[in-house]
Amino acid sequence: MKIIGARLIICSPDRNFVTLRIDTDEGIYGLGDATLNGRELAVASYLQEHVAPCLIGRDASMIEDTWQFLYRGAYWRRGPVTMAAIAAVDMALWDIKGKALNTPVYNLLGGASRQGCMVYTHANGADIAEAVDSVQKHLSEGYLAVRAQAGVPGIASSYGVPKAGKPYEPAERGLPSESVWSSERYLRFAPKLMEAVRASVGPDVHLLHDVHHRLTPIQAARLGKELEPHDLFWMEDPVPAELQEGFQLIRQHTTTPLAVGEVFNSIYDAHELIRNQWIDYLRMTVVHGGGITPLKKAADFAALYHVKTGFHGATDLSPVTMAAALHLGLAIHNFGIQEHMPHTALTDEVFPHAYRFEAGYMHPGDEPGLGVEIDETLAANYPYQRAYLPTARLLDGTVTDW
């Protein structure tokens, strides 16, 4: 089964997505997600100018060989642009293989290890009261796990909090916006937020909180310790993880579970974190981590050290990546939880899919391949529009981690 075509579909049904379609000489095609929030066209160019020509004539069934060819053959390895491009090819080839064998991808990964993937969603509010109400609303929708965020007093624009009552979407069209940040004010506020949420929902609901890389290790250690009475499922991305040893300091001071990795693009980014058991959940993304092929290996490596998965699943990933994450999560033994930030109705219309949510769990469905299609006619009505993630500055004007 030879590859005879590889082309990009770039659209913006409420936000930008880059989709790769690979066609074969047997009439079977596969879809892969190549979206990199705020840098979408960089990946599109990498695919169109450098990867697609190399795919023509290759055997579509040789997934591992193609992955290694694109990773090792370019010499310049890793990085989010390269790995997102490779991931798009990898997902599309798994989609093709599933369709060719008339079976869902999870069956090709060893079969289902569970009945469904428990997911968490995002609750947020301008203040603690609104955040508590939002958590209760999502629990009434059937969620068993909820991530809680709220506006920090004295900070005009807080991460995770939507504007004007709209669903939260950090990427904004036009040039990057700037927000202000104070770790000191946040550290005084966050424990109060989680105390109020836990008091509202009781002991059985899984609660999560995202720090979004904004603290130093000693600050994160303090926060983790103060959150211990509220029994979090995890504290997410407490510090930037380029310095993996920073998590050793955090781990020494708190038993609050730690999750990190949505910006990782290789298992090497998490090697020491996993090997030293400094984290509890690996949050790599199927698209930014190079696809299903390397994420399966990363999960197997993590399993050796009692680390579970918690794959990133925000709206900056298309339904193709969500499906890929669910197929992988259903199959691997050390699945922990899956992020579920629902796409807009328009996005779901452009990307019809087989995956479904029910009573706190999601299932990828049993359609052959990944179970996601794209309505190209509809997608053409929503052309790409440049958008950026925000930047952040401290109160004195210093650029800091957003």
LINPEDA-V698408 format. One record per pair of residues at least 24 apart in sequence whose C-alpha atoms are under 6 Angstrom apart, sorted by the first residue. I is the first residue (numbers start at 1). J is the second residue. D is the distance in Angstrom with one decimal. If there is no record, write none. Layout:
i: (I | I)
j: (J | J)
d: (D | D)
This chain:
i: (1 | 1 | 2 | 2 | 2 | 2 | 3 | 3 | 3 | 3 | 4 | 6 | 11 | 11 | 11 | 11 | 12 | 12 | 12 | 13 | 13 | 13 | 16 | 29 | 30 | 30 | 30 | 31 | 32 | 32 | 32 | 33 | 33 | 33 | 34 | 34 | 34 | 37 | 38 | 38 | 43 | 43 | 47 | 80 | 80 | 83 | 83 | 83 | 84 | 84 | 84 | 86 | 87 | 87 | 87 | 90 | 91 | 95 | 95 | 98 | 98 | 99 | 99 | 102 | 103 | 104 | 104 | 104 | 104 | 105 | 105 | 106 | 106 | 111 | 112 | 112 | 113 | 113 | 116 | 116 | 116 | 117 | 117 | 118 | 118 | 118 | 119 | 119 | 119 | 119 | 119 | 120 | 120 | 120 | 120 | 121 | 121 | 121 | 122 | 122 | 123 | 123 | 124 | 124 | 124 | 124 | 125 | 125 | 126 | 126 | 127 | 128 | 132 | 142 | 142 | 143 | 144 | 144 | 145 | 145 | 146 | 147 | 147 | 147 | 148 | 170 | 171 | 171 | 171 | 172 | 172 | 173 | 173 | 174 | 176 | 176 | 177 | 178 | 178 | 178 | 179 | 180 | 180 | 180 | 181 | 181 | 182 | 191 | 206 | 207 | 207 | 208 | 208 | 208 | 209 | 210 | 211 | 211 | 211 | 212 | 213 | 213 | 213 | 213 | 214 | 214 | 215 | 217 | 217 | 221 | 221 | 224 | 224 | 225 | 228 | 234 | 236 | 247 | 248 | 251 | 262 | 265 | 267 | 280 | 281 | 281 | 281 | 281 | 282 | 282 | 283 | 283 | 283 | 284 | 285 | 285 | 303 | 308 | 308 | 308 | 309 | 309 | 310 | 310 | 310 | 311 | 312 | 313 | 313 | 314 | 315 | 315 | 323 | 323 | 326 | 327 | 350 | 350 | 350)
j: (59 | 60 | 57 | 58 | 59 | 60 | 56 | 57 | 58 | 60 | 56 | 52 | 379 | 382 | 383 | 384 | 382 | 383 | 384 | 346 | 347 | 382 | 384 | 96 | 92 | 95 | 96 | 92 | 88 | 91 | 92 | 88 | 320 | 321 | 84 | 85 | 88 | 316 | 387 | 388 | 81 | 85 | 85 | 265 | 288 | 288 | 289 | 290 | 287 | 288 | 290 | 290 | 287 | 290 | 291 | 291 | 291 | 369 | 370 | 368 | 369 | 368 | 369 | 368 | 368 | 366 | 367 | 368 | 369 | 369 | 370 | 327 | 331 | 331 | 330 | 331 | 330 | 331 | 361 | 362 | 363 | 361 | 362 | 337 | 360 | 361 | 337 | 338 | 339 | 340 | 361 | 145 | 146 | 339 | 340 | 146 | 340 | 341 | 146 | 147 | 147 | 148 | 148 | 149 | 150 | 161 | 150 | 161 | 150 | 151 | 151 | 193 | 197 | 359 | 360 | 360 | 205 | 360 | 206 | 207 | 207 | 207 | 208 | 209 | 209 | 389 | 387 | 388 | 389 | 387 | 388 | 386 | 387 | 387 | 388 | 390 | 390 | 390 | 391 | 392 | 392 | 392 | 393 | 394 | 393 | 394 | 394 | 227 | 233 | 232 | 233 | 232 | 233 | 234 | 235 | 236 | 236 | 237 | 238 | 237 | 237 | 238 | 239 | 240 | 239 | 401 | 239 | 246 | 250 | 250 | 253 | 254 | 256 | 254 | 256 | 258 | 260 | 278 | 278 | 278 | 312 | 289 | 298 | 307 | 307 | 308 | 309 | 310 | 309 | 310 | 310 | 311 | 312 | 311 | 311 | 312 | 334 | 334 | 335 | 336 | 335 | 336 | 336 | 337 | 338 | 338 | 339 | 339 | 340 | 341 | 341 | 343 | 364 | 370 | 364 | 364 | 374 | 375 | 379)
d: (5.7 | 5.8 | 5.4 | 5.5 | 4.7 | 5.6 | 5.2 | 5.2 | 5.6 | 5.8 | 5.3 | 5.6 | 5.7 | 5.5 | 4.8 | 5.0 | 5.0 | 5.5 | 5.0 | 5.9 | 5.4 | 5.5 | 6.0 | 5.7 | 4.3 | 4.9 | 4.8 | 4.3 | 4.1 | 4.8 | 4.4 | 4.8 | 5.7 | 6.0 | 5.3 | 5.7 | 5.0 | 5.8 | 5.7 | 4.5 | 5.2 | 5.9 | 5.9 | 5.9 | 5.8 | 5.7 | 6.0 | 4.5 | 5.2 | 4.8 | 5.8 | 5.5 | 5.1 | 4.1 | 3.8 | 5.4 | 6.0 | 4.2 | 5.2 | 5.2 | 3.8 | 4.7 | 4.8 | 5.0 | 4.3 | 5.4 | 5.6 | 4.3 | 4.7 | 5.1 | 5.9 | 4.7 | 5.7 | 5.5 | 5.3 | 4.6 | 5.8 | 5.1 | 5.6 | 5.6 | 5.1 | 5.1 | 5.1 | 5.4 | 5.9 | 4.3 | 5.5 | 4.6 | 5.5 | 5.8 | 5.7 | 4.6 | 5.0 | 5.2 | 5.7 | 5.1 | 5.1 | 5.6 | 5.9 | 4.9 | 5.8 | 4.9 | 5.7 | 4.7 | 5.3 | 5.6 | 4.8 | 6.0 | 5.5 | 4.7 | 5.2 | 5.7 | 5.5 | 4.7 | 5.2 | 4.1 | 5.9 | 5.1 | 4.4 | 5.8 | 5.3 | 5.8 | 4.3 | 5.3 | 5.5 | 5.9 | 5.9 | 5.1 | 4.4 | 5.1 | 5.5 | 5.8 | 4.0 | 5.6 | 5.2 | 5.2 | 4.8 | 5.6 | 4.9 | 5.4 | 4.7 | 5.5 | 5.0 | 5.7 | 5.9 | 4.9 | 6.0 | 5.9 | 5.6 | 5.2 | 5.5 | 5.6 | 5.4 | 5.2 | 5.3 | 4.5 | 5.9 | 5.7 | 5.0 | 5.1 | 5.0 | 5.0 | 4.0 | 4.8 | 5.8 | 5.8 | 5.2 | 5.6 | 5.8 | 4.4 | 5.6 | 5.5 | 5.5 | 4.8 | 5.6 | 5.3 | 5.9 | 5.8 | 5.7 | 6.0 | 5.7 | 4.1 | 5.8 | 4.9 | 5.5 | 4.8 | 5.1 | 5.8 | 4.8 | 5.7 | 4.8 | 4.4 | 5.6 | 5.5 | 5.5 | 5.2 | 5.9 | 5.0 | 5.5 | 5.1 | 5.0 | 4.9 | 5.6 | 4.9 | 5.2 | 5.5 | 5.7 | 4.6 | 5.4 | 4.9 | 6.0 | 5.8 | 5.7 | 6.0 | 5.4 | 5.8 | 5.7 | 5.1 | 5.9)
